Structures are given as structure tokens and as C-alpha cells.
Amino acid sequence: MSANHWLSPTDRAISFAGRDRQRIRHILVCLDQSPGAEQALPCAAFVAKTFGASLTLLHVLPSPQERSGLHTFDALGWEMLRREAGVYLEGVQRRLALASGQHVDTRLEQGHPAERIRAVGAELHADLTVLGPYQEESAATPGLGSTAQHVLAGRQGSVLIVHARTGDAFTPSRILLPLDGSRRTESTLPTAVRVAKASGAEILLAHVVPELVPSAVLRTAEDKAMADELTRRLATRAGAYLNEVRETLGREVGAVSTRVARHADQPQALLEIVEEEHVDLIVLSAHGSTCNRERTFGSVSTHLLSHSTVPLLVLQDLSEPDLPRPVTRSGLRSSPQTGGP
């Protein structure tokens, strides 16, 4: 059965009772000594504690040549910079171990940040990469910075993106779980339930029905009426579908609600739901029913990764052989073992 095939209520219950496909055992947390990047630490601690996952803190220093130039390398200055970064990581390590109750390692690397993040993630077989805003990002320029963009362009696993400060501790109270009726999006159910149980959160199941808008193609009264009727029928069916899923989840968590939206722009509709429903965490599949295997993340998850104002946990639904290989700065596809050319 393909990953896009829909599940009957019986199949869903059997699948849900089985092993979690996106089990999180090892978390890679990326830091650059900026306050922005540390915004992700409370979320990383919460996820690690929830799943009993170990953590690795990673900081990538630019190579001495990239920082100082080939002919002006200051060996003493570079060594001081390296030691300063090591002390910084040790301090964060103690704080994160205390907050999560889990084992925390550190890695200090040199090179291009995005490429080293991808390589270390592959080496450690990290199930989840956590990113906060890097130094090149700011409130004046919302969205992903260049480092995060390059990481996501080639990261092979799941990711947790945190754009804004969540406080000293993170405990979600309302989790948005977008579903399109496919097995891919439903593969996030066990993870969302586990997070909800750990925090006592409510799960909000959402489905966006695509709404056709008048155009040079859709312009006659008859065509508009047909389009409206189709949208109404899909909305009705979506409501019934979400209720089926709610019944399955209701056996596991106490509070589950549903929301069906009609919108011409699916990602925008989800962002509006986040604001209207006071959601503080989104759990999303990397791909939906229209899965392009040449892209690590689908169009909806890519848009939300860039524009979500709340933490976004994107779970990779593609298996390792199906994932596209990242392209390095040399233009070559990287190796799945090392992350290098």
C-alpha cells in the first residue's frame, strides 16, 4: 500500500497502535553563540524529555582562512576564539542537561555552517535537527536566514524550527496537526499524541479545502456553481474525516478538536488558524498527498518553515533511500554517510 493511500478507521487504529515511524532518539541542536539561536533551547529540552532522546549541541566556527584571509591568519586569536566557543558550549550543555534530564554532548566544528550541520547530523544519525534564528536573521527581516535555508535544503531527517522566544521553559497547550487525508500526514499522529500527553495539550486537527476563485477559466455562472458545490461537498467530507481521526485520538488524549477551512491558499489558511486558535506548536508531515520525492520538504511545509510564528516540528515521511541528496558548494551531490562530496 502506498504512503499516499487513505486509511479506513480500522486501518488507522491498527497503524496507530503500531510502532511510531518518526521515533526521536537523538537530537542535534545548532548554535552560533547568538541569543537568537538559543531561543530554541527550551523547545529542544521539552522534546528530548518527552521522547527520552539524547542531545548534541553543535557550534560551527568558520575556518581560520575564511575568518582572517589566507595571508592574515592570527593563530593566537584563533585559538582564543576556539576556547571561548568551547567554554560557551559547556555552559549551554549544563543548562540543557538540567532542563531536559537527558544526556547532552557537544561538538565544535570548523567550516561552512550549513554543510557541517548536515554532515554532523548524518554522522550522528540525528533524528531531529533543531534550529533557532542565526545571527543573520532579525525581527526586521522575518523568515529563515541563509544558514537555516541551506540546512533545510539538504537535511535528511526531521526538523524543529523556532523563530520566536518561547520563554525559559516550553510546554505547549494547543497543538495544530494539519491533515489532508493521506497516510503521510497521518504518520504524525503518534508523535503528536505523545507530545500532547507530555504537556497536557489539546490537539487541533485541521483540513484546508481548496477553494477555486473566479478567473478567465472559471467565469461562467454554471462553472462557479459547480465549483462551489464541489467545495461544499469536500468540506462536509473533510469534517466527517476529521471526526473519524478525532475518535481514534480520543482514546489516547483527553482534548481533541477539529477545524475545516475553505481557502484558496492552503499554507496561508494554516497560518491564520494558528493565530485564530492560539496554537503554540505545529506538528506537520514533510509531505502530503501530492509528494514530490525530489524535494526534502513539500510546498506546504516549506512555506510554514519560513513563515510560522510558533515552533514547527516537521516530521520526515520519506525513507532514507527516497530522500534527495544535498548539493554542496562544489555543486556535487553529497554522500549519505558523510555529508561530503
Buried (B, 14 or more C-beta within 10 A) or exposed (E): EEBBEBBEEEBBBEBBEEEBBBEBEBBBBBBBBBEBBBBBBBBBBBBBBBBEBBBBBBBBBEBBEEBBEEEEEEEEEBEEBBEEBEEBBEEBBEEBBEBBEBEBBBBBBBBBBBBBBBBBBBBBEBBBBBBBBBEBBEEEEEEBBEBBEBBBBBBBBBBBBBBBBBEEEBBBBBBBBBBBBBBBBBBBBBBBBBBBEBBEBBBBBBBBBBBBEEEEEEEEEEBBEEBEEBBEEBBEBBBEBBEBBBEBBEEBBEBBEBBBBBBEBBBBBBBBBBEEBEBBBBBBBBBBBEBEEEBBBBBBBBBBBBBBEBBBBBBBBBEEEEBBBBBBEEEEEBBEEEBBE
